[in-house]
Amino acid sequence: MHLSRTFTKEMSDNLNQAVEKPNVTPPASYTYKMDEVQNRIKEILNKHNNGIWISKLPHFYKELYKEELNQGILQQFEHWPHICTVEKPCSGGQDLLLYPAKRKQLSRSELNAEKVPPSPLPAPKQIPPLKGCLAAMPGDFKEKVAELLAKYSSGLWASALPKAFEDMYKVKLPEDALKNLASLSDVCTVDYISGNPQKAILYAKLPLPTDKVPKDAGQAHGNCDIKSMVEQEYLQIEENVAKSADTFVEHVAVPPLIIPTEASPSVLVVELSNTNEVVIRYVGKDYSAAQELMEDEMKEYYSKNAKVTPVQTVQVGQLLAVNAEEDAWLRAQIISTEENKIKVCYVDYGFSENVEKSKAYKLNPKFCSLSFQATKCKLAGLEVLSDDPDLVKVVESLTCGKIFAVEILEKADVPLVVLYDTSGEDDININATCLKAICDKSLEVHLQVDAMYTNVRVTNICSDGTLYCQVPCKGLNKLSDLLHKIEDYFHCKHMTSEYFVSLPFCGKICLFHCKGKWLRVEITNVHSSRALDVQFLDSGTVTSVKVSELREIPPRFLQEMIAIPPQAIKCCLADLPQSIGMWTPDAVLWLRDSVLNCSDCSIKVTKVDETRGIAHIYLFTPKNFPDPHRSINRQITNADLWKHQKDVFLSAVSSGAGSPNSKIANTPILGNTGENLRKSLTDVLKKSVVDHTSSFSVEELPPPLHLSKPGEHMDVYVPVACHPGYFVIQPWQEIHKLEVLMEEMILYYSVSEERHIAVEKDQVYAAKVENKWHRVLLKGILTNGLVSVYELDYGKHELVNIRKVQPLVDMFRKLPFQAVTAQLAGVKCSQWSEEASMVFRNHVEKKPLVALVQTVIENANPWDRKVVVYLVDTSLPDTDIWIHDFMSEYLVELSKVN
């Protein structure tokens, strides 16, 4: 759909006015199919006439309909008197009781005030003639129906009426009665649940006032009177609906937009006036898809309903349906009015335009159940420059009209977010990209081909031979001065909690204290609330640190600090022989020993690859400059440095910055990056990279994990569940200790030189699985350079590269291995089907449960211990679910089916 838009700051401001104008009450549902959810809740409540706790409702809903119930709905029941009755127990507490809706009996004079049923009733012209209605029915037929319904205070399904009628009066219900439910409207209320008349519910009604009862119902023209009465009643209902739409649409309650609960929802960026007010729309089933469905129904309603006419009188804040371009019908709110034109904001798109009055119609209330879809967000890390015109221009060019994955850091009226472009091979952090794009270009280093540069400092050498260098320039001088000012500022001012990083996220720039001075770092990966990866912007080094070691840049220096571009220039040695191929550990170590942290090297640039952001250089030490034959490039081609040994080399994958999925592949060269790091990397480098002389010695294992005795309970977490005969439990009380250990392992191994070790089966090691370090048992060695490992704390089997296996140092051998294999007690089955296994997994995997220990099977090896337990799900407030009972019942039902 193409719609003309006026992208101005005024229109973005209007979005605030447009969305905040109505007096919004809590949502009935944030999906457009609210009637379906309400009908389901009615069905649940009808099965629990004695009431049901609100906290239990999501469980029953999921069991019945295999869908999650939106948590936002739980707060809206008080606004649904036609669906349920809410009662607060006299005992107090947060939980509430739900009962079926109370039906009060209505007189005919009250009928017109009732709400319209969810499905519109047929128009009068569609009502079939009541052929011989009185002739086919006994004279007291209606009185009998009224008497029968009086016994069903909660109503009676229309489909159940014939049986109930026959049981009570011993005569059959007239055949045409269900086809003409409208003929019963004078003795009962008909509640249409769907378009199918069989799904209607009948409720007893008080008799009409005597002055309105037909005086001679038995006369021959009774048929015509009844038909006329029914038609008149339908006409009255339609008239009331029209009046209601005209009168109350300006004050209709539109539910507020609920932020998606998923980890990384998708958003479409519409427009922005500054980075603190970026107009977005959520993309997904309950958002954009629900909106498209609603707009299709709007088009159907307004295009084919001849009774709907354009608005005559309008006022600011009024909701409208506007016939926009390409015959689209959109919801809009009036911002201002002129003689024949009105200015509206499209509340689902976030932009404004002037439209003719003849294209604006009053919005029917049934199109108000979906939240306004246009909302705003704030881009994290850009707050200090939010109004900067250059930044706004960059963000606008990179984002408007595109869909991104969004990481929501703070859920608020205007959530704080990070946008990611996931369309390519690597995820791109849009916030960080925009920030780098507005750096002061005059402070950048632009290397020229064939130029010579002296006093160059090599700050980092990666395991693939890539170098990072600092070249003397204006930006480096300004950075040095600014960091000195910050050092003085922190020295004079007491360090308060405001300077601690409370909300780390990828792309955030902050400070890290290293070797007695403050340095700029960018967060590249957040492992947990305690540990994360950072890249030093001005040296190119990547390492893992604790969140507590980072500091915020003081506000007075922040804008100036952000303007200075990274001072680390990525380089590679030019004209190396093609035969060299993969860099060996010896070659990398020789290069590091020769030039790392040497402050007076020189370089000659031979090529600048703009697309890869790398310069090809000849590198010289001070005593060899400028003789090209004595350059580092020539010296490193010594054949002895390039003797490859099978499966013994450092990773050649360079790490990137700005992506949440960046891997740590650069070898960090920092002495001691944190007070709690076990060793400085300088000491580590003195050790041999390759150790073939001795096997890994078996060190002391951790003490065995304490398990409850048979008959005792223990709180557990189930990280892995295959079937009732095999699953893994962890002690719930120890999970925090395990998280701390995992974070410490990340910090330790990220600054340890990756080295090859001779591995053995059935020995304990540390292994890097995906982006975290685990304590593992090595189960097998494959011929393709992979090894099979068993995670001793999580119970998973994984394949990893043999180079990612390192010795498990003593400091990580204190905490008992946390994974214990288990079997479910109370069920007898020799072989579990995949279907049964899936049912079991869905009920226990990745959930905290209570285990009642039946048997403990001890073993000398901690990983071979086993327990037989009963599992209990205690998440429901007043019902405990014993998993063995549930599985036993499932097996019985399955056997019946088979």
ZAMARGU-4260 file (C-alpha; in steps of 0.2 Angstrom, whole numbers, plus 5000, padded with zeros to 4 digits):
<rodrens>
0) 5000/5000/5000 | 5007/5017/4995 | 5001/5032/5005 | 5007/5050/5003 | 5016/5056/5019
5) 5022/5072/5026 | 5037/5069/5036 | 5039/5084/5048 | 5043/5086/5066 | 5025/5094/5068
10) 5017/5077/5063 | 5028/5067/5074 | 5023/5078/5089 | 5005/5076/5083 | 5007/5057/5086
15) 5009/5061/5104 | 4993/5071/5104 | 4983/5059/5093 | 4987/5043/5103 | 4986/5051/5121
20) 4970/5061/5117 | 4957/5048/5121 | 4953/5043/5139 | 4960/5026/5137 | 4954/5012/5148
25) 4963/4995/5150 | 4963/4983/5135 | 4949/4971/5132 | 4962/4961/5122 | 4977/4967/5112
30) 4972/4955/5097 | 4958/4960/5085 | 4950/4943/5088 | 4944/4948/5105 | 4927/4940/5103
35) 4935/4923/5100 | 4945/4925/5117 | 4930/4931/5126 | 4919/4916/5120 | 4933/4904/5125
40) 4933/4912/5143 | 4914/4910/5143 | 4916/4892/5140 | 4929/4890/5153 | 4918/4899/5166
45) 4903/4889/5161 | 4912/4873/5166 | 4917/4881/5183 | 4900/4888/5189 | 4907/4889/5207
50) 4921/4901/5202 | 4939/4900/5196 | 4955/4909/5202 | 4962/4922/5189 | 4979/4915/5192
55) 4973/4898/5186 | 4964/4904/5170 | 4980/4904/5159 | 4983/4886/5163 | 4966/4880/5159
60) 4966/4891/5143 | 4982/4883/5137 | 4976/4866/5141 | 4959/4868/5131 | 4965/4878/5116
65) 4984/4875/5115 | 4987/4893/5115 | 4995/4905/5127 | 4983/4918/5135 | 4989/4936/5134
70) 4994/4941/5151 | 4987/4959/5148 | 4969/4952/5147 | 4970/4946/5165 | 4968/4965/5171
75) 4953/4968/5160 | 4940/4957/5167 | 4932/4970/5177 | 4928/4979/5161 | 4919/4964/5154
80) 4903/4962/5164 | 4895/4954/5149 | 4908/4940/5150 | 4912/4937/5168 | 4909/4943/5186
85) 4925/4948/5196 | 4925/4945/5215 | 4939/4949/5228 | 4939/4936/5242 | 4937/4943/5259
90) 4953/4934/5265 | 4962/4947/5255 | 4977/4944/5244 | 4981/4948/5226 | 4971/4934/5217
95) 4953/4937/5211 | 4939/4925/5208 | 4930/4924/5192 | 4912/4918/5189 | 4901/4917/5174
100) 4892/4934/5170 | 4877/4938/5180 | 4862/4939/5168 | 4849/4951/5174 | 4831/4949/5167
105) 4826/4963/5156 | 4810/4970/5152 | 4805/4975/5134 | 4809/4994/5139 | 4827/4989/5143
110) 4830/4978/5128 | 4836/4992/5117 | 4849/4997/5129 | 4857/4980/5128 | 4874/4978/5118
115) 4873/4971/5101 | 4878/4953/5100 | 4896/4949/5093 | 4889/4943/5077 | 4877/4955/5069
120) 4859/4949/5068 | 4851/4947/5050 | 4843/4962/5043 | 4824/4962/5043 | 4823/4958/5024
125) 4832/4942/5028 | 4820/4935/5041 | 4810/4921/5033 | 4791/4922/5034 | 4784/4913/5048
130) 4773/4901/5038 | 4759/4894/5048 | 4769/4898/5064 | 4754/4897/5076 | 4746/4883/5067
135) 4761/4872/5070 | 4763/4877/5088 | 4752/4874/5103 | 4744/4890/5109 | 4754/4889/5125
140) 4770/4885/5116 | 4779/4902/5121 | 4773/4901/5138 | 4780/4884/5140 | 4797/4890/5133
145) 4797/4905/5145 | 4793/4893/5160 | 4807/4881/5154 | 4820/4895/5152 | 4816/4901/5170
150) 4824/4885/5176 | 4840/4889/5168 | 4847/4905/5176 | 4863/4904/5166 | 4854/4902/5150
155) 4851/4887/5138 | 4859/4883/5121 | 4847/4884/5107 | 4853/4867/5101 | 4848/4860/5118
160) 4830/4867/5118 | 4821/4853/5109 | 4828/4839/5121 | 4824/4850/5137 | 4807/4854/5130
165) 4802/4836/5127 | 4809/4830/5144 | 4799/4843/5153 | 4782/4843/5143 | 4783/4826/5135
170) 4779/4834/5118 | 4791/4838/5104 | 4797/4855/5100 | 4789/4862/5083 | 4801/4858/5069
175) 4803/4877/5063 | 4806/4884/5081 | 4825/4884/5080 | 4824/4891/5062 | 4814/4906/5068
180) 4822/4910/5085 | 4817/4928/5082 | 4799/4923/5085 | 4803/4919/5103 | 4810/4936/5106
185) 4795/4942/5116 | 4798/4928/5129 | 4817/4926/5129 | 4833/4935/5125 | 4843/4927/5111
190) 4862/4929/5113 | 4870/4925/5096 | 4887/4918/5099 | 4892/4916/5081 | 4883/4917/5064
195) 4876/4899/5067 | 4859/4901/5075 | 4862/4884/5083 | 4875/4892/5094 | 4864/4905/5101
200) 4860/4905/5120 | 4842/4908/5126 | 4839/4918/5142 | 4822/4919/5151 | 4814/4936/5150
205) 4801/4944/5162 | 4784/4946/5154 | 4780/4962/5145 | 4771/4976/5153 | 4752/4974/5152
210) 4749/4989/5141 | 4761/4982/5128 | 4754/4964/5127 | 4744/4961/5111 | 4726/4960/5117
215) 4720/4947/5105 | 4734/4935/5102 | 4723/4921/5096 | 4716/4931/5082 | 4718/4925/5064
220) 4730/4939/5060 | 4742/4934/5074 | 4755/4928/5062 | 4756/4945/5054 | 4757/4954/5071
225) 4771/4943/5077 | 4781/4945/5061 | 4778/4964/5062 | 4784/4964/5080 | 4800/4954/5076
230) 4804/4965/5061 | 4801/4981/5072 | 4812/4974/5085 | 4826/4971/5073 | 4824/4989/5066
235) 4825/4996/5083 | 4841/4987/5087 | 4849/4993/5071 | 4843/5011/5075 | 4851/5010/5092
240) 4867/5003/5085 | 4868/5018/5073 | 4864/5030/5086 | 4877/5022/5098 | 4890/5024/5084
245) 4886/5042/5081 | 4885/5047/5099 | 4899/5038/5108 | 4913/5035/5095 | 4922/5051/5101
250) 4923/5044/5119 | 4927/5025/5114 | 4940/5017/5125 | 4954/5011/5114 | 4966/4998/5123
255) 4984/5004/5125 | 4997/4995/5115 | 5005/4981/5124 | 5024/4979/5121 | 5027/4961/5114
260) 5034/4948/5126 | 5046/4940/5114 | 5064/4942/5116 | 5067/4951/5099 | 5051/4957/5091
265) 5052/4965/5073 | 5047/4983/5070 | 5045/4994/5055 | 5052/5011/5057 | 5040/5024/5051
270) 5048/5041/5054 | 5057/5052/5067 | 5060/5070/5072 | 5074/5065/5085 | 5081/5049/5091
275) 5071/5049/5107 | 5055/5049/5097 | 5056/5036/5083 | 5039/5031/5077 | 5038/5012/5074
280) 5025/4999/5071 | 5027/4981/5078 | 5027/4967/5065 | 5018/4951/5069 | 5002/4941/5071
285) 4994/4951/5085 | 5000/4968/5078 | 5003/4971/5059 | 4993/4956/5054 | 4978/4960/5065
290) 4979/4978/5058 | 4978/4971/5040 | 4963/4960/5045 | 4954/4975/5053 | 4957/4986/5038
295) 4950/4973/5026 | 4935/4972/5037 | 4934/4991/5037 | 4934/4992/5018 | 4921/4979/5017
300) 4910/4988/5030 | 4912/5006/5023 | 4912/5001/5004 | 4896/4991/5005 | 4886/4999/5018
305) 4875/5012/5010 | 4869/5019/5026 | 4886/5025/5031 | 4889/5043/5026 | 4903/5056/5028
310) 4904/5066/5044 | 4895/5082/5045 | 4902/5090/5061 | 4919/5086/5067 | 4930/5091/5082
315) 4948/5089/5087 | 4952/5072/5094 | 4938/5063/5085 | 4941/5046/5078 | 4937/5043/5060
320) 4938/5030/5046 | 4946/5039/5031 | 4945/5033/5013 | 4964/5035/5009 | 4973/5031/4993
325) 4971/5015/4983 | 4954/5013/4991 | 4961/5009/5008 | 4951/5013/5024 | 4962/5018/5039
330) 4959/5024/5057 | 4963/5042/5060 | 4961/5055/5073 | 4957/5074/5070 | 4972/5086/5073
335) 4964/5102/5066 | 4950/5107/5055 | 4947/5119/5041 | 4931/5123/5031 | 4931/5108/5019
340) 4947/5099/5025 | 4953/5091/5041 | 4970/5087/5046 | 4972/5069/5053 | 4985/5058/5060
345) 4984/5040/5055 | 4985/5031/5072 | 4991/5015/5065 | 5005/5022/5054 | 5010/5038/5063
350) 5010/5051/5050 | 4998/5065/5046 | 4990/5073/5031 | 4975/5084/5025 | 4960/5075/5019
355) 4943/5081/5011 | 4928/5080/5023 | 4920/5069/5010 | 4932/5055/5013 | 4930/5055/5032
360) 4917/5044/5041 | 4913/5041/5059 | 4923/5026/5066 | 4911/5011/5070 | 4915/5006/5088
365) 4919/4988/5082 | 4935/4995/5074 | 4941/5001/5091 | 4946/4985/5100 | 4963/4985/5092
370) 4976/4996/5100 | 4983/5010/5089 | 4998/5002/5081 | 5009/5017/5079 | 5020/5020/5094
375) 5037/5028/5099 | 5054/5021/5105 | 5070/5029/5110 | 5087/5023/5103 | 5099/5018/5116
380) 5116/5026/5116 | 5111/5041/5106 | 5101/5051/5119 | 5114/5065/5121 | 5114/5069/5103
385) 5095/5065/5100 | 5092/5082/5092 | 5108/5083/5082 | 5102/5086/5063 | 5117/5076/5056
390) 5113/5061/5067 | 5094/5062/5064 | 5098/5062/5045 | 5109/5047/5046 | 5096/5037/5057
395) 5082/5042/5045 | 5092/5036/5029 | 5097/5020/5037 | 5080/5015/5045 | 5064/5023/5038
400) 5053/5011/5029 | 5064/4996/5034 | 5060/4981/5046 | 5072/4978/5061 | 5074/4966/5075
405) 5073/4976/5091 | 5081/4973/5108 | 5070/4981/5121 | 5081/4987/5136 | 5068/4996/5146
410) 5049/4993/5144 | 5041/5010/5147 | 5028/5022/5138 | 5043/5026/5126 | 5054/5010/5127
415) 5073/5011/5126 | 5079/5000/5112 | 5093/4994/5101 | 5089/4991/5082 | 5098/4977/5073
420) 5098/4974/5054 | 5097/4955/5052 | 5095/4954/5034 | 5114/4950/5030 | 5126/4937/5036
425) 5130/4947/5051 | 5118/4956/5063 | 5122/4975/5062 | 5119/4986/5077 | 5110/5001/5069
430) 5113/5012/5085 | 5132/5009/5085 | 5133/5011/5066 | 5124/5028/5067 | 5135/5034/5081
435) 5151/5030/5071 | 5144/5039/5056 | 5143/5056/5064 | 5161/5056/5071 | 5171/5071/5068
440) 5179/5067/5051 | 5193/5080/5054 | 5199/5069/5068 | 5200/5053/5057 | 5216/5046/5050
445) 5216/5044/5031 | 5231/5034/5026 | 5237/5038/5009 | 5244/5025/4997 | 5264/5025/4995
450) 5265/5037/5010 | 5277/5034/5025 | 5272/5036/5043 | 5283/5036/5058 | 5281/5035/5077
455) 5268/5022/5074 | 5262/5011/5089 | 5257/4993/5086 | 5243/4990/5099 | 5236/4973/5095
460) 5241/4957/5084 | 5227/4945/5081 | 5229/4926/5079 | 5227/4928/5060 | 5241/4940/5058
465) 5230/4956/5058 | 5237/4971/5066 | 5230/4986/5074 | 5241/5002/5074 | 5240/5020/5081
470) 5246/5033/5070 | 5250/5051/5077 | 5237/5063/5072 | 5225/5077/5078 | 5212/5064/5084
475) 5224/5054/5095 | 5231/5070/5103 | 5213/5076/5107 | 5209/5059/5114 | 5224/5059/5125
480) 5220/5076/5132 | 5202/5071/5135 | 5206/5055/5144 | 5218/5065/5155 | 5204/5077/5160
485) 5193/5063/5164 | 5207/5055/5175 | 5208/5072/5184 | 5189/5073/5185 | 5187/5056/5194
490) 5202/5060/5205 | 5194/5076/5211 | 5176/5070/5212 | 5171/5056/5223 | 5166/5041/5212
495) 5147/5039/5215 | 5135/5025/5210 | 5129/5036/5195 | 5145/5032/5186 | 5143/5013/5187
500) 5136/5005/5171 | 5118/5000/5176 | 5111/4995/5159 | 5125/4987/5148 | 5120/4984/5130
505) 5129/4980/5113 | 5136/4996/5105 | 5137/5006/5122 | 5153/5016/5124 | 5160/5018/5141
510) 5177/5018/5151 | 5188/5004/5158 | 5203/5007/5169 | 5218/4997/5163 | 5236/5000/5168
515) 5233/5015/5178 | 5223/5025/5165 | 5205/5026/5158 | 5202/5019/5141 | 5187/5019/5129
520) 5178/5003/5126 | 5163/4997/5116 | 5152/4983/5123 | 5151/4969/5110 | 5143/4955/5118
525) 5133/4954/5135 | 5135/4936/5143 | 5125/4940/5159 | 5122/4954/5171 | 5140/4952/5177
530) 5151/4947/5162 | 5152/4955/5145 | 5164/4957/5130 | 5172/4973/5126 | 5183/4980/5112
535) 5195/4994/5116 | 5191/5007/5102 | 5209/5014/5102 | 5219/4998/5102 | 5207/4985/5093
540) 5209/4973/5108 | 5194/4962/5113 | 5192/4954/5130 | 5179/4949/5143 | 5177/4960/5159
545) 5165/4962/5173 | 5151/4974/5172 | 5156/4982/5189 | 5173/4987/5181 | 5165/4998/5168
550) 5161/5016/5171 | 5150/5029/5162 | 5158/5043/5153 | 5154/5059/5163 | 5140/5069/5155
555) 5151/5084/5153 | 5164/5074/5142 | 5151/5063/5133 | 5148/5072/5117 | 5166/5077/5114
560) 5171/5059/5118 | 5159/5051/5106 | 5164/5063/5092 | 5182/5056/5092 | 5183/5041/5080
565) 5192/5025/5085 | 5210/5028/5084 | 5215/5009/5080 | 5219/5007/5062 | 5217/4989/5055
570) 5231/4983/5045 | 5239/4968/5037 | 5257/4964/5031 | 5258/4967/5012 | 5265/4955/4999
575) 5267/4940/5010 | 5270/4924/4999 | 5254/4915/4994 | 5261/4898/5001 | 5260/4905/5019
580) 5242/4902/5020 | 5236/4900/5038 | 5246/4909/5051 | 5255/4897/5064 | 5257/4901/5082
585) 5275/4903/5080 | 5273/4916/5067 | 5260/4925/5078 | 5271/4925/5093 | 5287/4930/5083
590) 5277/4945/5077 | 5271/4950/5094 | 5288/4949/5101 | 5295/4959/5088 | 5283/4974/5087
595) 5269/4973/5100 | 5268/4990/5110 | 5283/4997/5101 | 5279/5015/5100 | 5292/5020/5086
600) 5288/5009/5072 | 5286/5015/5054 | 5274/5009/5040 | 5273/5012/5022 | 5255/5010/5015
605) 5254/5000/4998 | 5235/4998/4997 | 5219/5004/5006 | 5204/4992/5005 | 5189/5003/5009
610) 5176/4989/5008 | 5185/4978/5021 | 5192/4993/5031 | 5210/4987/5031 | 5226/4994/5025
615) 5240/4984/5018 | 5257/4990/5024 | 5276/4987/5026 | 5281/4987/5044 | 5298/4993/5050
620) 5306/4993/5067 | 5316/5008/5071 | 5333/5001/5067 | 5328/4994/5050 | 5318/5009/5043
625) 5317/5012/5028 | 5326/4997/5020 | 5312/4987/5012 | 5323/4971/5012 | 5324/4972/5031
630) 5305/4975/5034 | 5295/4964/5046 | 5287/4958/5030 | 5303/4951/5023 | 5309/4944/5040
635) 5293/4935/5044 | 5294/4924/5029 | 5308/4914/5038 | 5302/4896/5034 | 5304/4889/5051
640) 5290/4900/5057 | 5278/4892/5045 | 5279/4874/5048 | 5261/4868/5051 | 5258/4855/5063
645) 5241/4846/5061 | 5227/4854/5070 | 5239/4865/5079 | 5236/4884/5075 | 5227/4898/5082
650) 5210/4904/5076 | 5210/4914/5060 | 5193/4922/5062 | 5194/4940/5067 | 5181/4947/5078
655) 5170/4962/5073 | 5163/4975/5083 | 5145/4981/5084 | 5136/4964/5082 | 5128/4955/5097
660) 5134/4939/5089 | 5152/4944/5087 | 5164/4930/5093 | 5180/4933/5103 | 5193/4928/5091
665) 5206/4941/5093 | 5219/4937/5106 | 5219/4951/5119 | 5235/4959/5123 | 5232/4968/5140
670) 5243/4965/5155 | 5230/4963/5169 | 5213/4969/5163 | 5205/4967/5179 | 5209/4965/5198
675) 5201/4948/5198 | 5209/4941/5183 | 5221/4926/5188 | 5236/4930/5177 | 5243/4944/5165
680) 5244/4938/5147 | 5262/4943/5148 | 5266/4928/5159 | 5255/4917/5148 | 5264/4921/5132
685) 5280/4915/5140 | 5274/4897/5140 | 5274/4886/5125 | 5259/4887/5114 | 5261/4868/5110
690) 5263/4855/5123 | 5265/4837/5116 | 5277/4831/5129 | 5265/4825/5142 | 5247/4820/5144
695) 5235/4830/5154 | 5237/4825/5172 | 5221/4820/5181 | 5218/4833/5195 | 5207/4832/5210
700) 5188/4832/5205 | 5175/4843/5214 | 5166/4835/5229 | 5150/4826/5225 | 5134/4836/5224
705) 5123/4834/5240 | 5107/4825/5236 | 5092/4824/5247 | 5089/4807/5256 | 5075/4795/5250
710) 5058/4802/5256 | 5065/4820/5256 | 5060/4834/5245 | 5072/4845/5235 | 5069/4860/5224
715) 5076/4857/5206 | 5078/4864/5189 | 5076/4852/5173 | 5088/4859/5160 | 5087/4843/5149
720) 5072/4830/5147 | 5073/4816/5134 | 5059/4806/5142 | 5053/4800/5159 | 5067/4787/5159
725) 5080/4800/5157 | 5081/4818/5161 | 5093/4829/5170 | 5090/4839/5186 | 5100/4853/5195
730) 5098/4859/5213 | 5088/4875/5212 | 5098/4883/5227 | 5115/4881/5218 | 5110/4889/5202
735) 5116/4906/5207 | 5133/4899/5211 | 5134/4890/5194 | 5130/4907/5185 | 5144/4915/5195
740) 5156/4901/5190 | 5151/4902/5172 | 5155/4921/5172 | 5172/4918/5180 | 5176/4905/5167
745) 5172/4917/5153 | 5183/4931/5161 | 5198/4919/5164 | 5198/4909/5148 | 5196/4925/5137
750) 5213/4932/5142 | 5222/4915/5142 | 5232/4911/5126 | 5223/4897/5116 | 5234/4882/5116
755) 5234/4865/5110 | 5234/4851/5123 | 5235/4832/5121 | 5217/4827/5126 | 5211/4810/5133
760) 5194/4802/5134 | 5185/4802/5151 | 5195/4817/5157 | 5188/4833/5163 | 5192/4849/5154
765) 5185/4867/5150 | 5177/4868/5133 | 5170/4883/5124 | 5152/4879/5118 | 5145/4892/5107
770) 5150/4908/5117 | 5152/4901/5134 | 5165/4890/5143 | 5158/4874/5151 | 5166/4861/5163
775) 5165/4845/5152 | 5169/4827/5151 | 5178/4822/5135 | 5168/4807/5128 | 5176/4804/5111
780) 5189/4811/5099 | 5184/4812/5080 | 5195/4811/5065 | 5189/4828/5058 | 5196/4839/5072
785) 5180/4838/5083 | 5178/4830/5100 | 5162/4824/5109 | 5159/4832/5126 | 5147/4830/5140
790) 5142/4846/5149 | 5144/4842/5168 | 5133/4856/5174 | 5119/4855/5161 | 5119/4837/5155
795) 5120/4841/5137 | 5131/4832/5124 | 5140/4843/5111 | 5153/4843/5097 | 5166/4856/5098
800) 5183/4859/5090 | 5197/4851/5099 | 5206/4868/5099 | 5192/4875/5110 | 5196/4862/5124
805) 5207/4869/5138 | 5213/4862/5155 | 5201/4865/5169 | 5211/4875/5181 | 5209/4871/5200
810) 5199/4887/5204 | 5185/4880/5194 | 5185/4863/5202 | 5178/4868/5219 | 5159/4869/5215
815) 5152/4851/5213 | 5146/4846/5195 | 5128/4852/5195 | 5120/4840/5183 | 5112/4824/5189
820) 5104/4811/5178 | 5086/4806/5184 | 5072/4794/5181 | 5054/4797/5185 | 5046/4786/5198
825) 5028/4780/5199 | 5027/4775/5180 | 5030/4759/5172 | 5035/4759/5153 | 5050/4750/5145
830) 5050/4761/5130 | 5043/4779/5127 | 5036/4784/5111 | 5041/4801/5103 | 5024/4808/5106
835) 5024/4803/5125 | 5042/4810/5126 | 5037/4826/5119 | 5022/4828/5131 | 5034/4825/5146
840) 5047/4837/5139 | 5033/4851/5137 | 5029/4848/5156 | 5046/4848/5164 | 5060/4854/5153
845) 5067/4871/5158 | 5055/4872/5173 | 5058/4873/5192 | 5050/4859/5200 | 5050/4850/5217
850) 5057/4832/5217 | 5053/4819/5230 | 5068/4807/5230 | 5064/4789/5230 | 5081/4781/5226
855) 5099/4788/5225 | 5111/4777/5215 | 5128/4781/5220 | 5144/4780/5209 | 5162/4784/5211
860) 5161/4796/5196 | 5150/4811/5199 | 5143/4810/5181 | 5137/4792/5184 | 5126/4796/5199
865) 5108/4794/5196 | 5092/4797/5206 | 5074/4791/5204 | 5062/4804/5209 | 5044/4810/5209
870) 5042/4827/5201 | 5029/4840/5206 | 5024/4856/5197 | 5019/4868/5211 | 5017/4883/5200
875) 4998/4884/5201 | 4991/4892/5217 | 4980/4879/5224 | 4984/4863/5214 | 5000/4853/5213
880) 5002/4842/5197 | 5011/4826/5200 | 5020/4822/5184 | 5019/4803/5186 | 5000/4804/5188
885) 4999/4815/5173 | 5010/4803/5162 | 5001/4788/5169 | 4984/4795/5164 | 4991/4800/5147
890) 4997/4782/5144 | 4980/4775/5148 | 4971/4787/5136 | 4984/4783/5123 | 4981/4764/5125
895) 4962/4767/5123 | 4966/4777/5106 | 4977/4763/5100
</rodrens>
